[in-house]
Structures are given as structure tokens and as C-alpha cells.
Amino acid sequence: MKTNALGPFQVSTIGLGCMNLSHAYGQPPSAAQAERLLLRALDLGVTFFDTAALYGFGANETLVGQVLGPHRQKFTLASKCGMQGVAFDGGIKRVIDGRPATLRATCEDSLRRLKTEVIDLYYLHRWDKSVPIAESVGALGDLVRAGKIRSIGLSEVSAQTLRLAHAEHPITALQTEYSLWTRNPEIAVLEACRELGVGFVAFSPVARGFLSDQALDVNAFDAKDIRRAMPRFASLAYGANLPLLNEVKAVAQEVNASVAQVGLAWLLAKGVQRGQPVIPIPGTTNIQHLEENLAAADCVLNTEQLARLETALAPERIVGARYNALNQSEVDTEEYTERQRP
């Protein structure tokens, strides 16, 4: 596996987002299946694993700790705080809380679940807008000085918030959604990262399954699948977006690759073009898909193919916002305005 620099770390060109193994897209795999996938990723050279306190309300960190704990020196570990589950009315409720005391407590819980003495990259999962960003980042800086974490990351924030945070404490990485059909980082965040020397990590790099050779049956999503609440996956919007994949499929045929591989190769090429790596962290529950995703590191697209892809999936052609109004209010990102269609 090829590698790229991410702050002080040298990580595999393509990492693994572990969320799917416990959270978000319906029924997760069995513990045995999840273990096999994590160990296969390690065998294939993945050295960058991404989890969070939120995923499975701690279950994903527990899984990663149990399976990968014995191999801790072989990889860079990223997790997240500031958005987690709390007991509420007999159940568990997702809460965004960036207060310093909460971040410190969450970090201790994460260290215990992950079976590690230090987390390499610890993201503020969401900026709690009721708490000044400098206050939350200052608390994470205290964790760096205490040796609990090695570096700080931010997730789903704007270029302006990144600059404010970086002035408080050096930020190693910014993570946000980036793919052929979600190009919001190109508005301002990618340039801010380049200027500040902040690494960039792309989550949902294959567009939550949209960049696939086979169309999704959006009407058959599990009741707990988070895509049910995403406007782009509403039946009419999804159907309107499907023709945009024709050019991606054409390029995939030309380079003997899958649609997902083309999407990942495009992201890697964008990093080369900008002179700063883009580190994709696709997630999957399927070992065959894992192997397919990682093979994208060897997929090469020429300048003409890159231009065709970007024209075919230009932001103004995408139907539907990436988040509904409630979820959009929780992020702090620059967004392209969706094209309105009947």
C-alpha cells in the first residue's frame, strides 16, 4: 500500500472508515464479520483507521479496540469527540456537546474502549456552536499536553472556523464529506487547509454508495439507515441523479475499474493536483468491497478523464441537498446551493 503524509503521520493512501461496522446504514455485521474485515484491512496495508465515540454509541470504539488493540503499533488511530450518545428518557440520544469537561470525559472513555494509552488524531466531531471554537480546541490542546492524544482534528467546519481553531492550537487534519457528487470543500476549505498546512481527510468518498456499478434501491433502505433522511436519496432525487453516473461508468470502462474505484482515484488525483494529499476513508462491511476500494490506489486517470468526470457531476447538476435542514444546522460548512427541479 502506498502512503501519504497526514501531519506528523505517514498513513496508507486510502484509510478505513469504521462507522459502517456499528452504525448508520442499518443492521451492522456480526462481531465475527467485523473482526475479519478489520484484520483483512490491516493485512492489506491499511495503516489509518477512523472511528468515533458516536458510532454505535461507543460500540465501534470497543470493536476497534478489541480487534486492533493487539496491533496498535502498526497503524495511526483516529477517533472523535464532541458528539456522542447520552442516556435520555430510557434510551440513548445523540448530543453535540463541546464543553471542555465533556471532551475530557469522552476522551477517557475512548481511551478505555480503544485499549490504548494515546489516540493519534482526535477530532472535534461537530463544533458545538454554543461553545466558542477556541474553548473546545483549547481543551483538546490540554489533552495533547497531557499525552492523552497526539494531535487535533476538526470535522465538518468552515474555512473561517478552521482558521480560528488553528490560531488556538495547531490543527493536524480536517475531515469532511468529499466525493465527485459532494464538492463543497472546493469552495474554501481545501485552500485553507493548504495555506495552513492542515491535512485533509475525505469521508463518504464513494458518496454513501451512490458511486457504484449497481443502482441502490433507496425504497428498501433499513428503517435505521441515515440515508432515509438525506434529500439526495429521496426516490425522485436519486432517480434524477442516476444519469450523471453514465460518464463515470464510461471512464471506468476505459481504465478497467469499478465506479467506486474511479471515484476514489479522482480524489487521489485531486490531492496530487493541489499539491496536498486527500486521504479518503471509505467504509464497508464487505471484504470484497474493501479489496476493491484499496485497489483504487493503483487506478490512474488522465487529465481529460478527470475533466469529464468533473463536468458530468458538476455541483449545479446534483439534485438534492446532502443533509436535511436539521442536520445541516448542526454543521459549519460552506455548501453549494442545489439546483431546483420539479
C-alpha positions in Angstrom: 0.0 0.0 0.0 1.3 3.5 -0.9 1.4 6.1 1.8 0.9 9.8 2.2 1.7 12.3 4.9 -1.0 13.4 7.3 0.6 15.9 9.7 3.3 14.0 11.6 1.9 10.7 10.5 2.6 8.6 7.4 -0.6 6.8 6.6 -1.9 4.5 3.9 -3.1 6.3 0.8 -6.6 5.0 1.5 -7.7 4.5 5.1 -10.7 2.7 6.5 -13.8 4.4 8.0 -15.1 2.0 10.6 -18.5 3.6 11.2 -20.4 1.1 8.9 -19.4 -1.8 11.2 -21.6 -0.5 14.1 -23.7 2.4 12.9 -25.6 4.4 10.3 -26.6 2.1 7.4 -29.0 -0.4 9.0 -28.2 -3.7 10.6 -24.4 -3.9 11.2 -22.4 -7.1 10.5 -21.8 -9.7 13.2 -18.8 -9.2 15.5 -17.0 -12.1 13.7 -17.6 -10.5 10.3 -16.4 -7.1 11.5 -13.3 -8.7 13.0 -12.5 -10.4 9.7 -12.8 -7.2 7.8 -10.7 -5.1 10.2 -7.9 -7.7 10.2 -8.1 -8.1 6.4 -7.7 -4.3 6.1 -4.6 -4.5 8.3 -3.2 -7.4 6.2 -3.7 -5.4 3.0 -1.6 -2.5 4.3 -4.2 -0.1 5.8 -2.5 2.0 8.4 -5.2 4.6 9.1 -8.4 3.6 10.9 -11.1 6.1 11.8 -13.8 5.7 14.5 -15.7 7.9 16.9 -17.4 7.9 20.2 -20.7 8.4 18.4 -20.6 5.2 16.3 -22.8 2.6 17.9 -22.7 4.9 21.0 -19.3 3.5 21.9 -19.6 0.1 20.3 -17.4 0.9 17.4 -14.5 2.1 19.5 -14.9 -1.1 21.6 -14.8 -3.2 18.5 -11.7 -1.4 17.1 -10.0 -1.7 20.5 -10.7 -5.4 20.9 -9.7 -6.4 17.3 -6.9 -4.0 16.6 -5.6 -3.3 20.1 -3.0 -6.1 19.9 -1.7 -4.5 16.7 -1.7 -0.9 18.0 1.9 -0.1 16.8 1.0 -0.9 13.2 -1.4 1.9 12.5 -2.5 5.5 13.0 -5.7 5.7 15.1 -8.2 8.4 14.7 -11.3 9.0 16.8 -13.7 11.8 17.6 -15.4 13.6 20.5 -18.0 16.3 20.8 -20.9 14.3 19.5 -21.9 11.1 21.4 -24.8 9.2 22.9 -26.2 10.1 26.3 -28.9 8.4 28.4 -32.2 10.1 27.8 -35.8 9.1 28.7 -35.0 5.4 28.9 -32.9 5.3 25.8 -29.8 7.0 24.2 -29.9 10.3 22.4 -27.3 11.8 20.1 -26.0 15.0 21.6 -23.5 17.6 20.4 -21.5 18.9 23.4 -18.2 20.7 23.0 -17.7 21.8 26.6 -14.2 21.2 27.9 -15.3 18.9 30.7 -17.3 16.8 28.3 -14.4 16.5 25.9 -12.1 15.4 28.7 -14.6 12.8 29.9 -15.2 11.5 26.4 -11.5 11.1 25.7 -11.1 9.0 28.9 -14.0 6.8 27.8 -12.5 6.5 24.3 -9.0 5.5 25.6 -10.6 2.8 27.7 -12.7 1.4 24.9 -9.9 1.6 22.3 -7.5 -0.2 24.7 -4.8 2.4 24.1 -2.8 4.9 26.1 -2.9 7.6 23.4 -5.1 8.5 20.4 -3.0 9.7 17.4 -5.6 12.0 15.9 -8.6 13.2 17.9 -11.3 15.1 16.0 -13.9 17.5 17.3 -16.7 15.6 15.6 -19.0 18.7 15.4 -18.5 22.2 16.5 -20.9 22.9 19.4 -22.0 26.4 18.3 -22.9 27.3 21.9 -19.2 27.0 22.9 -16.5 29.2 21.3 -14.4 27.0 19.0 -11.2 28.3 20.8 -12.6 26.9 24.1 -13.2 23.4 22.7 -9.9 23.4 20.8 -8.1 24.7 23.9 -9.4 21.7 25.9 -8.1 19.4 23.2 -4.8 21.2 23.4 -4.8 20.3 27.1 -5.2 16.7 26.2 -2.2 16.9 23.8 -0.1 18.3 26.6 -1.3 15.6 29.0 -0.2 12.9 26.5 -3.8 11.6 26.0 -3.9 12.5 22.3 -1.1 13.3 19.8 -2.9 15.7 17.6 -6.2 17.6 17.0 -8.6 17.4 14.1 -11.8 19.1 13.1 -14.8 17.6 11.3 -17.4 19.4 9.1 -16.2 23.0 9.8 -15.8 26.0 7.5 -12.6 27.6 6.4 -13.2 30.5 8.9 -13.7 28.2 11.8 -10.6 26.2 10.9 -8.6 29.4 10.9 -9.9 30.4 14.4 -9.2 26.9 15.7 -5.7 26.8 14.2 -4.9 30.1 15.9 -5.7 28.5 19.3 -3.8 25.3 18.7 -2.2 23.7 15.6 -4.8 21.6 13.7 -3.4 18.4 12.1 -6.4 17.4 9.9 -9.8 18.5 8.8 -12.3 15.8 7.9 -15.5 16.5 5.8 -17.5 14.8 3.1 -15.9 15.0 -0.3 -16.6 13.0 -3.4 -17.5 13.5 -7.1 -21.0 14.4 -6.0 -20.2 16.4 -2.9 -17.7 19.0 -3.8 -18.3 21.6 -1.0 -14.7 21.5 0.2 -13.6 23.1 -3.1 -15.4 26.3 -2.1 -12.9 27.3 0.6 -11.8 24.5 2.9 -9.3 22.8 0.7 -7.5 26.1 0.1 -7.5 27.0 3.8 -6.0 23.5 4.6 -3.3 24.0 2.0 -2.4 27.5 3.3 -2.3 26.4 6.9 -0.6 23.0 6.3 -3.6 21.1 7.6 -4.2 17.6 6.2 -7.5 16.8 4.5 -9.4 13.6 5.1 -12.4 12.8 2.9 -15.3 10.8 4.4 -18.1 9.2 2.3 -15.7 9.3 -0.7 -17.9 7.0 -2.7 -21.0 9.1 -2.0 -22.6 6.8 0.6 -23.0 4.1 -2.1 -24.1 6.4 -5.0 -20.8 5.9 -6.8 -21.5 2.2 -7.5 -21.9 0.0 -10.6 -25.3 -1.1 -9.3 -28.1 1.3 -8.5 -29.3 1.4 -4.9 -32.9 0.5 -4.0 -33.5 3.6 -1.9 -37.0 2.5 -1.1 -35.6 -0.7 0.6 -33.3 1.1 3.0 -33.4 -0.2 6.5 -35.5 1.8 8.9 -32.3 2.9 10.7 -30.4 3.9 7.6 -29.4 7.5 7.9 -29.7 8.0 4.1 -33.5 7.9 4.6 -33.3 11.4 6.0 -30.9 12.7 3.2 -32.6 14.6 0.4 -30.4 13.2 -2.3 -31.5 9.7 -1.5 -35.2 10.5 -1.8 -36.6 8.4 -4.6 -37.2 11.3 -7.1 -33.9 13.0 -6.4 -31.9 9.7 -6.6 -33.6 8.8 -9.9 -32.7 12.3 -11.3 -29.1 11.9 -10.2 -28.6 8.4 -11.7 -28.0 9.5 -15.3 -25.0 11.5 -14.0 -23.2 8.2 -13.5 -23.1 7.4 -17.2 -19.9 9.3 -17.7 -18.4 7.8 -14.6 -19.2 4.3 -16.0 -17.7 5.2 -19.3 -14.4 6.3 -17.7 -14.5 3.2 -15.5 -14.6 1.0 -18.6 -11.7 2.9 -20.2 -9.4 2.2 -17.2 -10.8 -1.2 -16.4 -12.1 -0.2 -13.0 -15.3 0.0 -11.0 -17.3 3.2 -10.5 -16.2 3.3 -6.8 -12.6 2.9 -7.8 -12.9 5.8 -10.3 -14.4 7.9 -7.5 -11.6 7.2 -5.2 -8.9 7.6 -7.9 -10.4 11.0 -8.7 -10.0 12.1 -5.0 -6.4 10.9 -5.0 -5.8 12.8 -8.2 -7.3 16.0 -6.8 -4.7 15.8 -4.0 -1.9 15.5 -6.5 -3.3 18.4 -8.5 -3.4 20.6 -5.4 -0.1 19.6 -4.0 -1.6 18.3 -0.8 -2.8 14.7 -0.4 -6.5 13.9 0.0 -6.9 10.9 2.3 -10.1 9.0 1.5 -11.6 6.8 4.3 -14.2 4.6 2.6 -16.2 2.4 4.8 -17.7 -1.0 4.1 -18.9 -4.2 5.7 -17.9 -6.3 2.7 -14.4 -7.7 2.3 -14.7 -7.8 -1.5 -15.6 -4.1 -1.5 -12.7 -3.4 0.9 -10.3 -5.0 -1.5 -11.9 -3.2 -4.4 -11.6 0.2 -2.7 -8.0 -0.3 -1.7 -7.0 -1.3 -5.3 -8.1 2.2 -6.4 -4.7 3.4 -5.2 -3.4 1.9 -8.4 -6.1 3.4 -10.7 -4.7 6.3 -12.8 -6.9 8.8 -14.5 -5.6 11.2 -17.2 -6.4 14.9 -17.4 -9.1 14.5 -20.0 -10.9 11.9 -17.9 -10.7 14.0 -14.8 -12.3 16.9 -16.6 -15.1 14.8 -18.0 -15.9 13.4 -14.5 -16.0 16.9 -13.0 -18.2 18.2 -15.8 -20.6 15.3 -15.5 -21.1 15.7 -11.8 -20.7 19.5 -11.5 -22.3 20.8 -8.3 -25.1 22.6 -10.1 -26.2 19.3 -11.7 -26.7 17.5 -8.4 -30.3 17.2 -7.3 -31.0 17.5 -3.6 -29.0 18.8 -0.6 -26.7 16.4 1.2 -28.4 17.0 4.6 -31.9 17.8 5.7 -32.5 21.1 7.4 -31.9 19.8 10.9 -28.6 18.0 10.2 -27.4 20.9 8.0 -27.9 23.3 11.0 -25.5 21.1 13.0 -22.6 21.5 10.6 -20.5 24.6 9.9 -19.6 24.1 6.2 -19.8 26.1 3.1 -22.4 24.5 0.8 -23.3 24.7 -2.8 -26.9 25.7 -3.5 -28.7 22.8 -5.0 -30.3 23.2 -8.4 -34.1 23.2 -8.1 -36.0 20.8 -10.3 -39.7 19.9 -10.3 
